[in-house]
């Protein structure tokens, strides 16, 4: 029935909801009045149902990094996707060991302005989540998705950064890549006489 999209949402994992609420309080976020399960369509094959279940648990809040408060847009409870382990010719292989494991997604406001600040925010969020003593630890248990943009550039999302020490470096490399593309675009524009 799930494949036909006719099955109603199952009861949420109460322990996962409670952990999300605990993290929300630690981040000064306001829990929502009602939790509604939504479905994100998945087209890459990483979820056998074809969609990922997600629900917003809290809105607003902040995390303090140094002297600055970084806003939190939302804190959501989601189910994890399958892990891609192979890609050869036309065959993609996934491991299902982490499929549907509850995870917390924390979305910050777009007010992080340097690679170092991005890494410091990631460290602060990880420290708060670990302080609940209810999170898994180890490589791959916390993954950062970075949205990176520069003036006149594109908004790019880099998914699944697993090592905290790589956050600043990934931001730096993406900024340099976009600056290079802008330089190429400027050079091509200067060579063109008409549209």
N, C-alpha and C positions, 0 to 999 in steps of 0.2 A: 504493500500500500504506500510506502514511502516514495518509491520510484514513481508512482502515479500522482504524487503530491496530494493525496487524500487523507493521509494520517494526521490527526491533530498533534500539536506539540506535546511531548512527554513532560512529566514533572521535572523541574530543574533540580540539579544536585544541590541540596540544601547546604552542605558543607562548603561548596564552592561559592554559593551566594553569600554565606556568612563571611568567608575570607575576603570577598570583594567589598562587602560592607565595612569590614575592619580596615582594609586598605583605604577605602573612601574616607572614613573618619580621620585616619592619619594624614590624609591629603586635604583635609578641610573641605571636602566635597559634600554636596547635598544629595542624599539618596532620593531617587524618584518615588512618587506615590505608588505607582504600579509598574511591575516588570512585564514587558511584552516581548515575546520571542519573535524575532524577525529572521528572515532567510536571505543570505547573500548567495547569489548564483555562483557556482564554481564550474569553470569550463576546462580547467587544465587536467582533470582526472584525479586530483588529490583528495577528493571527497566522494565516496561511493554513492552518496545520495544525490549528488549533483548540486547540493547547496550546503552552506555552513550556517548553523544556528548561532545567533548572537542576540544579546539583549543589553540595553543600557541599564546600569545599576545606579550610577550617580552622575551628577553634572557639576561643573564649576570646581572650585578648589584651587590649590596652589602647592608648589614645593619651593622651599627656600634653598637657593644655591648662592653661597657667599652672602652678599648684601642684597641680592635680587630675588624677588618672588616671580617664579615662572607659573603662569596660569595653566590649569588643567581644564580642558574642554569637556571630556567625558571619561568615565570608567565603565567598561563593558565586560560582560562575561561571554566568552565565546567557546566554541569547541575547536580543538586543534585539527589540522589537516594531516593527511598521510605524508610520510617522508619520501621524497624522490631519491631513489638509490641507483637508478640506471637510466641511460638514454642512449640507445644504439639503433641506428637506422630509423625505422618507424615504430620502434617498441620502447615505451617508457615504463619503468618498473617502480612501484611504490611499496614501502613497508607500512603495514597497517597498525603497528604497535602503539602509535601515539594518536591515532584517529579518534576523535571525539573526547579526548582528555580535556577537562575544563582549563581554560586559560584566562588571564586577565589582560585586557587591552586598555592601556592608558594613553590618551591622546592629549598632548600639550598644545597650548596656544602658539601661534607662529611668532614668537618673540625671542628666539634663540639666535644670536647673531654671530657666533664664531664657532669654529671646530672644537675649541677647548671647552666652550660653554656647553655645547651639545654633549660632550663626553662627561662633563661634571653633572649635568641634569640626569643623564642615564645612570651614573653612579649613585646619585641621591635617590632616584626612584628604586633602584635595585636594593639599596640599603633599607629603605622603608619596607619594601615587600619582604625582604629577608627577616626583618625584625618581627614579623608576624609568627615566625618559626613554623609556618605551614606551607612554605613554598619548596619545590624541588630545587636542588642545587646541582651544579655541574654544567659542562659545556652543552649548549643547545636548549637548556631549560628556560633561559631568558634570551629573547631575541629582540633586537631593535629594528624597527622599520624607520628609516630616515627620509623625510621630505626635505629636499634641498633645492633652493632657488637663489638666483642672483638677479640684479637689475638687468632688464632686457633679455634675460635667459628664460629657460623653461623650468617648470616645477617637475622635479624628478623624484621618484620614490625608489630608494634602495632598500630591499627587503632582506630580513633575516641575518643581520649582523649579530654574531654569537659571542664575539670577544669584545669586552668593554674597551680594551686598549686600542681597538681598531676604529672606534667611532670617529674620533677627530681626523684620523688619516683618511677614512672614506669620504668625509665631508671635504677635506682639502683636495683630494683627487678629483671629485666631482666638480668642484668650483673651477679648478684648473682646466678640466675638460670643457666646461661651458664657456670659459673665457677664450679658450682656443677656437671654439666654434664661432663665437662672436667676432673674433679677429678674422677668421676665414670669410664670414659673411660680409664684413666690412670691406675686405679686399675684393671680393667678387662684385660687390655693389660699385666700388670705385672703377672697376674695369668695364662696367656695363654702361653704354651710352643711353639706351632707352629701356623702358620696361619690356 
